[in-house]
């Protein structure tokens, strides 16, 4: 499986406040970004996998809502996440 507990712990350590910080917006956005990138690569190979396509759209929507929330709450954390994860150009 592509998303093991070690990979999750590494993502949370790198982008959150620690390995057990699973609830902060930064760590959730980083996890969603990892999953979105994996699904995008899968869909490049399997163009007719519509269930994965729908799941990808749901994840993008969740990440967008979290980013909007972070933008309204604290703009500096929002900008740091965008720069860290290279979500936008």
Phi, psi and omega in degrees: 000146186281336186243084179272172180294330178292320178295317178298315180298321178294318179296316181292325178292319184287319187252345179258200179270348180178181183291335182260005179274085183260353187256349182290155183297323181296316181290322178294319179296320179295319179294316178298320180296319177299314180293322179296317179297320179295315181294325179296317177296322178297317182288337175293328180273325184241085187291336184260016179274087187283335177292318177293324178298318178293318178297322178297316179296323177296317179295319178297321178294319178296316180296321179297318179295319178295320178295320177297318178299314181295325179295321181281329182280307183211105187293331182290321176294322178299312180294325178294321179294316179298319181289321183292316184268352181054052182282322180245163180280000000 
